[in-house]
Amino acid sequence: MKRLVSSLAMTGALFGAAVAFVAPSVVAQAADPGGDQGEARRERKAGNILSIRQIEQMVLPRMNGMQYLGPDYDPAAMAYRLKFIQNGKIFFVDVDARTGRVIGQSHYAARRPARIDQ
């Protein structure tokens, strides 16, 4: 009986510690629903920025032969970053979310996975 009570007390303590560890994360997510994507959605609904679909319709046709990897949104800059890959290089195209104007481009060599010799 003592073991059962002790076991239940230990389980309760572990559960309490887990809740204390996870709770701040849950509260932070509730305070910022959707993160950057949610911010982009709110800005678009307010008419402050273009949708990602409108941006893609302007930019994708210019990126001949490149594979589109997807967008990111930077709410502080009110800009989208579209990512592409071609011939082992990753390309970024930064676009003003308010106007659709390309404001920057950069590229980096894609890193190859480390080789594991057996």
C-alpha positions in Angstrom: 0.0 0.0 0.0 2.8 2.4 0.9 4.4 1.6 -2.5 1.2 2.5 -4.3 0.8 5.8 -2.5 4.5 6.6 -3.1 4.1 5.7 -6.8 1.0 7.8 -7.1 2.8 10.8 -5.4 5.8 10.4 -7.8 3.5 10.2 -10.8 1.6 13.4 -9.6 4.9 15.2 -9.1 6.2 14.2 -12.6 2.9 15.3 -14.1 3.0 18.6 -12.3 6.6 19.2 -13.5 5.6 18.4 -17.1 2.7 20.8 -17.0 4.9 23.6 -15.5 7.4 23.0 -18.3 4.9 22.9 -21.2 2.5 25.6 -20.0 4.6 28.6 -20.9 5.0 27.3 -24.5 1.2 26.9 -24.8 0.6 30.4 -23.4 3.1 31.9 -25.9 1.4 30.1 -28.8 -2.0 31.3 -27.7 -0.7 34.9 -27.5 0.6 34.7 -31.1 -1.8 32.5 -33.0 -0.4 31.6 -36.4 3.0 33.2 -35.9 4.3 34.9 -39.1 1.7 33.2 -41.2 -1.1 34.5 -39.0 0.4 38.0 -39.2 0.5 37.8 -43.0 -3.1 36.7 -43.0 -4.2 39.6 -40.8 -2.2 42.1 -42.9 -3.7 40.7 -46.1 -7.3 40.8 -44.7 -6.7 44.4 -43.6 -5.6 45.2 -47.2 -2.1 46.2 -46.2 -0.2 43.5 -48.2 -0.7 41.3 -51.3 -1.5 37.6 -50.9 1.3 35.1 -51.4 -0.6 33.8 -54.5 -0.4 37.3 -56.0 3.3 37.6 -55.2 3.9 34.1 -56.7 2.1 35.0 -59.9 4.5 37.9 -60.4 7.7 36.2 -59.4 7.5 32.6 -60.4 7.4 33.2 -64.2 10.7 35.1 -64.0 12.5 32.1 -62.3 12.9 29.9 -65.3 14.3 26.4 -64.7 14.3 26.8 -60.9 12.4 24.6 -58.5 10.2 26.6 -56.1 10.6 25.6 -52.5 8.1 27.9 -50.9 7.7 31.3 -49.1 8.4 32.8 -45.7 6.9 36.1 -44.5 8.8 38.7 -42.4 6.2 40.8 -40.6 8.8 43.4 -39.4 9.9 44.1 -43.0 6.5 43.4 -44.5 8.3 41.2 -47.1 8.0 37.7 -48.5 11.1 35.6 -49.1 10.6 33.1 -51.9 13.0 30.2 -52.0 14.2 28.3 -55.1 16.9 25.7 -55.9 18.8 25.1 -59.1 22.0 23.2 -59.8 22.8 22.8 -56.1 22.3 26.4 -55.3 19.6 27.9 -53.1 18.2 31.2 -54.3 16.2 33.7 -52.2 14.0 36.4 -53.8 12.8 39.1 -51.3 9.6 40.8 -52.3 7.9 43.8 -50.8 4.5 42.4 -49.6 2.8 45.8 -50.1 3.7 46.3 -53.8 5.1 43.0 -55.2 8.4 44.7 -56.1 11.5 42.6 -55.9 13.7 44.2 -53.3 16.6 41.7 -53.1 18.1 38.5 -54.4 20.8 36.2 -53.0 22.0 32.7 -53.4 24.0 30.1 -51.5 25.5 26.8 -52.4 23.4 24.0 -51.0 25.2 22.0 -48.3 25.7 18.4 -49.1 25.1 15.8 -46.4 28.2 14.5 -44.7 29.5 11.2 -46.1 29.4 8.3 -43.7 32.1 5.7 -44.5 31.4 2.3 -43.2 
